[in-house]
Amino acid sequence: MKKIYRHIAVLLFLVLGASVGATVEAKMTVFASILPQRYFIEQIAKDRVEVRIMVEPGASPATYEPKPRQLVELTEAAAYFAVGVPFERAWLHKIAAANPAMKVVHTDRGIEKIPMAAHHHGSGSHRENADPHAHGIPDPHIWTSPSLVMIQARNIFAALVEIDPPHLDIYAENYRAFVQTLVELDTELMKMFSRKGRNDRFMVFHPSWGYFAQAYGLTQVPIEIEGKAPKPAQIRALIEYARKTDTRVVFVQPQFSTQQAEVIAREIDGRVVFADPLAPDWAANLRMQARAFRAAME
């Protein structure tokens, strides 16, 4: 009799297990170029998707080359979410060719990009947070501004609905909630920078924070000159500029060498502080970086 009960129990387990497994939907695989985009997609799609990242942690979106493994993984992806970072100019057509059925989503669609900031101390010419109508390399770092992330979110939402229309209601609810958090974050940062410090400028090695600065009435002063390391005369000019403006903090990215930033920091009796625009927890990171910029300007 005990054996019969055991057989019945095993049978029930197998039947119930099979029925539960049948109700679990497979996740849709998508690719995103950088970590902050994974954050945006997951806020809207939640557990409907598995988001794989092209530019791996610690790598630079300016020089990245996709791994052969990633090109193979693209054959399983329903979509690739591009943002306009430099490596995509060389690779996006190859990425698309890896899977002709994959939808390529340009999350930067509808965003007018500003030129990358440059600070030409040696010539006496200053171009910081440049006029969007000026000439120069378009700045890809749109994700540092919550108001521009709202446009990205709209493009991501539209693409998810097109790819997976049966789950429109889920995406719509999550999208509305995400936009509300972006509005609240934008308002919080507006208040943070409504009170001026001793100045409204912060010095960075790589000019990744132009849209952030533009959104909150600040000025980023880059050490890099149009993507190139400064020459000795330019470094001397930067040191003089920092002394003149009482700058004591030089912000650097983990993806770039800190050597020249450390030279400037030593000369001005300042310090080097990391400011990573590619951190995975986008909202928490933006708040943390905002506080760091605010403190540097006090």
C-alpha positions as CSV (number, residue, x, y, z in Angstrom):
1,M,0.0,0.0,0.0
2,K,2.8,2.4,0.9
3,K,4.4,1.7,-2.5
4,I,1.1,2.6,-4.3
5,Y,0.9,5.9,-2.3
6,R,4.5,6.7,-3.3
7,H,3.8,6.0,-7.0
8,I,0.7,8.3,-6.8
9,A,2.7,11.0,-5.1
10,V,5.5,10.9,-7.8
11,L,2.8,10.9,-10.5
12,L,1.1,14.0,-9.0
13,F,4.5,15.8,-8.7
14,L,5.3,15.1,-12.3
15,V,1.9,16.2,-13.6
16,L,1.8,19.4,-11.4
17,G,5.4,20.2,-12.2
18,A,4.7,19.9,-16.0
19,S,1.6,22.2,-15.7
20,V,3.4,24.9,-13.8
21,G,6.4,24.8,-16.2
22,A,4.0,25.2,-19.1
23,T,2.8,28.5,-17.7
24,V,6.3,30.0,-17.4
25,E,6.9,32.2,-20.4
26,A,10.4,32.3,-21.9
27,K,12.2,35.6,-21.5
28,M,12.8,37.6,-24.7
29,T,16.5,38.3,-25.3
30,V,17.6,41.8,-26.3
31,F,20.9,43.6,-26.5
32,A,21.8,47.1,-25.3
33,S,25.0,48.9,-26.0
34,I,25.8,50.2,-22.5
35,L,24.8,49.4,-18.9
36,P,22.6,52.4,-18.3
37,Q,20.4,51.3,-21.2
38,R,19.9,47.9,-19.6
39,Y,18.6,49.8,-16.6
40,F,16.1,51.7,-18.7
41,I,14.9,48.6,-20.6
42,E,14.5,46.7,-17.4
43,Q,12.4,49.5,-15.8
44,I,9.9,49.1,-18.7
45,A,10.1,45.4,-19.5
46,K,10.8,44.1,-16.0
47,D,11.2,40.3,-16.1
48,R,9.8,40.0,-19.7
49,V,13.3,40.4,-21.1
50,E,16.9,39.3,-20.6
51,V,19.1,42.2,-21.4
52,R,22.7,41.5,-22.5
53,I,25.3,44.2,-22.7
54,M,27.6,44.9,-25.7
55,V,30.1,47.2,-24.0
56,E,31.3,45.1,-21.1
57,P,32.0,46.7,-17.6
58,G,35.3,48.6,-17.5
59,A,35.4,49.0,-21.3
60,S,35.1,52.3,-23.2
61,P,32.2,52.8,-25.6
62,A,34.6,54.9,-27.7
63,T,36.9,52.0,-28.6
64,Y,35.0,48.8,-27.9
65,E,35.1,45.9,-30.4
66,P,32.4,43.2,-30.0
67,K,33.6,39.8,-29.0
68,P,32.9,36.9,-31.5
69,R,30.8,35.3,-28.7
70,Q,28.6,38.4,-28.6
71,L,28.1,38.3,-32.4
72,V,26.9,34.7,-32.1
73,E,24.6,35.6,-29.2
74,L,23.0,38.3,-31.3
75,T,21.5,35.6,-33.5
76,E,19.1,34.9,-30.6
77,A,18.2,38.5,-29.9
78,A,14.8,40.1,-30.7
79,A,16.2,43.6,-30.6
80,Y,19.4,45.7,-30.3
81,F,19.0,49.0,-28.5
82,A,21.6,51.5,-29.8
83,V,22.4,54.9,-28.2
84,G,24.9,56.4,-30.6
85,V,28.1,55.8,-28.8
86,P,31.3,55.9,-31.0
87,F,31.9,52.2,-31.5
88,E,28.5,51.8,-33.0
89,R,29.5,54.0,-36.0
90,A,31.9,51.2,-37.1
91,W,30.0,48.2,-35.8
92,L,26.3,48.8,-36.0
93,H,25.9,47.6,-39.6
94,K,27.8,44.4,-38.6
95,I,25.7,43.9,-35.5
96,A,22.5,44.2,-37.6
97,A,23.9,41.8,-40.2
98,A,24.5,39.2,-37.5
99,N,20.7,38.8,-37.3
100,P,18.6,40.3,-40.1
101,A,15.4,39.5,-38.1
102,M,16.5,41.5,-35.1
103,K,15.0,45.0,-34.7
104,V,17.6,47.7,-34.3
105,V,16.2,50.5,-32.0
106,H,17.8,53.9,-32.0
107,T,17.0,55.1,-28.5
108,D,18.5,58.5,-29.3
109,R,15.9,59.2,-32.0
110,G,14.4,62.6,-31.6
111,I,17.3,64.0,-29.5
112,E,19.3,67.0,-30.8
113,K,22.8,66.3,-29.7
114,I,25.3,69.0,-28.7
115,P,29.0,69.0,-29.7
116,M,31.4,67.5,-27.3
117,A,32.7,70.2,-24.9
118,A,36.2,71.5,-25.5
119,H,38.2,74.0,-23.5
120,H,41.0,75.7,-25.5
121,H,42.9,77.5,-22.8
122,G,46.1,77.9,-24.9
123,S,44.3,79.9,-27.5
124,G,42.1,81.8,-25.1
125,S,39.0,80.3,-26.8
126,H,36.5,78.7,-24.6
127,R,33.8,76.3,-25.7
128,E,32.0,74.5,-22.8
129,N,28.6,72.9,-23.0
130,A,28.6,74.2,-26.6
131,D,25.8,75.7,-28.6
132,P,23.8,72.9,-30.2
133,H,24.1,74.6,-33.5
134,A,27.9,74.8,-33.4
135,H,30.1,72.4,-35.2
136,G,31.9,69.6,-33.5
137,I,31.8,65.9,-32.6
138,P,28.2,65.1,-31.4
139,D,28.2,64.2,-27.7
140,P,26.7,60.7,-27.2
141,H,26.2,60.9,-23.4
142,I,22.5,61.7,-23.5
143,W,21.7,59.3,-20.6
144,T,23.2,61.8,-18.1
145,S,20.1,64.0,-18.4
146,P,16.8,62.6,-17.0
147,S,14.8,64.7,-19.4
148,L,16.6,63.1,-22.3
149,V,16.2,59.7,-20.8
150,M,12.4,60.3,-21.0
151,I,12.8,60.4,-24.8
152,Q,14.9,57.2,-24.7
153,A,12.2,55.6,-22.6
154,R,9.5,56.5,-25.1
155,N,11.6,54.9,-27.9
156,I,12.3,51.8,-25.8
157,F,8.6,51.4,-24.9
158,A,7.5,51.8,-28.6
159,A,10.0,49.1,-29.7
160,L,8.9,46.7,-27.0
161,V,5.3,47.0,-27.9
162,E,6.1,46.5,-31.6
163,I,8.2,43.4,-30.9
164,D,5.9,41.9,-28.2
165,P,2.3,43.4,-28.7
166,P,0.5,40.9,-26.4
167,H,2.1,42.5,-23.4
168,L,1.3,46.1,-24.2
169,D,-0.5,46.7,-20.9
170,I,2.4,45.5,-18.9
171,Y,4.9,47.7,-20.8
172,A,2.5,50.7,-20.7
173,E,2.1,50.5,-16.9
174,N,5.8,50.1,-16.3
175,Y,6.6,52.9,-18.8
176,R,4.3,55.4,-17.0
177,A,5.8,54.5,-13.6
178,F,9.4,54.9,-15.0
179,V,8.6,58.3,-16.5
180,Q,7.2,59.4,-13.1
181,T,10.4,58.4,-11.4
182,L,12.4,60.4,-14.0
183,V,10.2,63.5,-13.4
184,E,10.8,63.2,-9.6
185,L,14.6,62.7,-10.1
186,D,14.8,65.7,-12.4
187,T,12.9,67.9,-9.9
188,E,15.2,66.7,-7.1
189,L,18.3,67.6,-9.1
190,M,16.8,71.0,-10.1
191,K,16.4,71.8,-6.5
192,M,19.9,70.6,-5.6
193,F,21.5,73.0,-8.1
194,S,19.0,75.9,-7.7
195,R,21.3,77.3,-5.0
196,K,24.7,78.4,-6.5
197,G,27.9,77.4,-4.9
198,R,31.1,79.4,-5.1
199,N,31.1,78.6,-8.8
200,D,29.0,76.6,-11.2
201,R,31.9,74.7,-12.9
202,F,33.4,71.3,-12.4
203,M,36.5,69.9,-14.1
204,V,36.4,66.5,-15.8
205,F,39.0,64.5,-17.7
206,H,36.6,63.2,-20.4
207,P,33.6,65.4,-21.2
208,S,30.8,62.9,-20.4
209,W,28.6,65.2,-18.4
210,G,27.6,67.9,-20.9
211,Y,23.9,67.1,-20.9
212,F,23.8,66.9,-17.2
213,A,25.5,70.3,-17.0
214,Q,23.2,71.8,-19.6
215,A,20.1,70.5,-17.7
216,Y,21.1,72.1,-14.4
217,G,22.8,75.3,-15.4
218,L,26.4,74.1,-14.8
219,T,29.6,74.1,-16.9
220,Q,31.9,71.1,-17.3
221,V,35.5,72.0,-17.9
222,P,37.2,69.1,-19.8
223,I,40.8,68.1,-19.7
224,E,40.6,66.1,-22.9
225,I,40.6,68.3,-26.1
226,E,38.1,66.9,-28.6
227,G,38.9,63.3,-27.6
228,K,42.7,63.8,-27.4
229,A,44.9,64.0,-24.3
230,P,46.1,67.6,-23.7
231,K,49.6,68.7,-24.6
232,P,52.0,70.1,-21.9
233,A,51.1,73.7,-22.7
234,Q,47.4,72.9,-22.4
235,I,47.9,71.1,-19.1
236,R,49.7,74.3,-17.8
237,A,46.8,76.4,-19.0
238,L,44.3,74.0,-17.2
239,I,46.3,74.3,-14.0
240,E,46.2,78.1,-14.2
241,Y,42.5,78.0,-14.9
242,A,41.9,75.7,-12.0
243,R,43.8,78.0,-9.6
244,K,42.1,81.1,-10.9
245,T,38.6,79.5,-10.4
246,D,39.6,77.8,-7.1
247,T,38.9,74.4,-8.5
248,R,39.9,71.6,-6.1
249,V,38.4,68.5,-7.6
250,V,39.2,66.7,-10.9
251,F,36.6,64.1,-11.9
252,V,37.7,61.1,-13.9
253,Q,36.1,58.0,-15.4
254,P,37.2,54.4,-14.4
255,Q,37.4,53.7,-18.2
256,F,40.2,56.2,-18.8
257,S,43.7,56.8,-17.5
258,T,43.9,59.1,-14.4
259,Q,47.6,60.0,-14.9
260,Q,47.1,63.5,-16.3
261,A,44.2,64.3,-14.0
262,E,46.4,63.4,-11.1
263,V,49.1,65.8,-12.3
264,I,46.7,68.6,-12.4
265,A,45.2,67.7,-9.0
266,R,48.7,67.7,-7.4
267,E,49.5,71.1,-8.9
268,I,46.3,72.7,-7.5
269,D,46.5,70.9,-4.1
270,G,43.3,69.1,-5.1
271,R,42.1,65.5,-5.5
272,V,40.9,63.1,-8.1
273,V,37.3,61.8,-7.8
274,F,35.7,59.1,-9.9
275,A,32.5,60.0,-11.8
276,D,31.3,57.0,-13.8
277,P,28.5,57.7,-16.3
278,L,28.3,54.0,-17.1
279,A,27.4,52.6,-13.7
280,P,24.7,49.9,-13.8
281,D,22.3,51.4,-11.2
282,W,21.7,54.5,-13.2
283,A,19.4,56.4,-10.9
284,A,21.4,55.8,-7.7
285,N,24.6,56.7,-9.6
286,L,23.2,60.0,-11.0
287,R,22.2,61.1,-7.5
288,M,25.6,60.2,-6.1
289,Q,27.4,62.1,-8.9
290,A,25.1,65.1,-8.5
291,R,26.1,65.3,-4.8
292,A,29.8,65.0,-5.7
293,F,29.5,67.8,-8.3
294,R,27.6,69.9,-5.8
295,A,30.2,69.3,-3.1
296,A,33.0,70.2,-5.5
297,M,31.4,73.6,-6.2
298,E,30.8,74.5,-2.5
